């Protein structure tokens, strides 16, 4: 009898663990295109996605919303810090979820950062970095 209870307990723990793992994937940002490790032409399309929040234009912050920023060859922005506005930090304050980017040939990183209406970063949990090769 104890053996059967142990099997049931182990199965329950496995299911609980997979539910927790699934929850972690239900929030955050991602690149629909390009994918991590992709080789792209010098001008390429980028499609951005978010799960767990809604895309909203920049301006007055609305709880549960934000907009995208792409950081070229840079890291995620610390939570609570404003995303810089320069040549390597592209802002999508109108709520855009796709764009075209042109880069010189070589290996690059793209960090997709989600931030509130005032461009204040939601931090690493709302950032995804991929590596691409531009041919």
C-alpha positions in Angstrom: 0.0 0.0 0.0 2.8 2.4 0.9 4.4 1.7 -2.5 1.2 2.8 -4.3 1.0 5.9 -2.2 4.6 6.8 -3.1 3.9 6.4 -6.8 0.8 8.6 -6.5 2.8 11.2 -4.5 5.6 11.1 -7.1 3.1 11.5 -9.9 1.5 14.5 -8.2 4.8 16.2 -7.6 5.7 15.7 -11.3 2.5 17.2 -12.4 2.9 20.1 -10.0 6.4 20.7 -11.3 5.3 20.7 -14.9 2.5 23.2 -14.0 5.0 25.5 -12.4 7.3 25.2 -15.4 4.4 26.0 -17.7 3.5 29.1 -15.7 7.0 30.4 -16.2 6.5 30.2 -20.0 3.1 32.1 -19.8 4.8 35.5 -19.2 7.6 37.3 -20.9 8.7 38.5 -24.3 10.0 36.6 -27.3 11.1 37.1 -30.9 8.7 35.4 -33.3 11.3 36.1 -36.0 14.3 35.9 -36.2 14.9 32.9 -34.0 18.0 32.5 -31.8 20.9 31.4 -33.9 19.4 32.5 -37.2 21.4 33.7 -40.1 19.7 36.8 -41.7 20.3 39.2 -44.5 21.6 42.7 -43.8 18.0 44.0 -43.7 15.6 41.6 -41.9 12.1 41.5 -40.4 11.7 41.4 -36.6 8.4 40.2 -35.1 7.9 40.6 -31.3 5.5 38.9 -28.9 4.6 39.3 -25.2 2.7 36.9 -23.0 1.2 38.0 -19.6 0.9 41.7 -20.4 -0.7 43.8 -23.2 1.1 46.0 -25.7 0.1 49.7 -25.2 1.6 52.9 -26.6 4.0 55.0 -24.6 2.6 57.8 -22.4 0.9 57.5 -19.1 1.6 54.0 -17.7 -1.3 51.6 -17.6 -1.0 48.7 -15.2 -0.4 45.4 -17.0 0.8 47.0 -20.2 4.0 48.2 -21.9 5.8 48.4 -25.2 8.8 46.9 -26.8 12.4 48.1 -27.1 15.2 46.3 -29.1 18.7 46.7 -27.8 21.3 45.9 -30.4 24.5 44.3 -29.0 23.5 45.3 -25.5 22.1 43.8 -22.3 18.7 43.8 -20.7 17.9 47.0 -18.8 17.7 46.7 -15.0 14.1 46.8 -13.6 13.1 50.3 -12.7 15.6 52.0 -15.0 14.6 54.0 -18.1 15.6 52.5 -21.4 18.1 54.7 -23.1 17.2 56.4 -26.4 20.1 56.2 -28.8 21.3 54.4 -32.0 21.4 51.0 -30.2 18.1 51.2 -28.2 15.2 51.2 -30.6 11.9 52.3 -29.1 8.4 51.1 -30.3 6.3 53.6 -28.3 3.4 53.5 -30.7 2.8 49.9 -29.8 4.4 48.3 -32.8 5.1 44.6 -32.7 7.2 44.3 -35.9 9.9 46.2 -37.8 12.8 45.9 -40.2 16.3 46.3 -38.9 19.5 46.8 -41.0 22.8 45.6 -39.5 26.4 45.2 -40.8 27.6 41.6 -41.4 28.8 39.7 -38.4 27.4 38.2 -35.2 25.0 40.4 -33.2 22.8 40.1 -30.2 19.2 41.5 -30.0 17.7 42.1 -26.6 13.9 42.5 -26.6 13.0 44.6 -23.5 9.4 45.3 -22.4 8.9 48.6 -20.5 6.0 50.7 -19.2 4.5 53.9 -20.7 7.4 56.0 -19.4 10.0 53.5 -20.9 10.8 52.2 -17.4 12.1 48.6 -17.7 10.2 45.7 -16.3 13.6 44.0 -15.9 15.1 40.6 -16.9 11.9 38.7 -16.5 10.5 40.8 -19.4 13.6 40.7 -21.6 14.9 38.1 -24.1 18.3 38.1 -25.8 19.1 36.2 -29.0 22.2 35.9 -31.1 22.0 36.2 -34.9 24.5 36.2 -37.8 24.1 38.8 -40.5 25.5 37.7 -43.8 
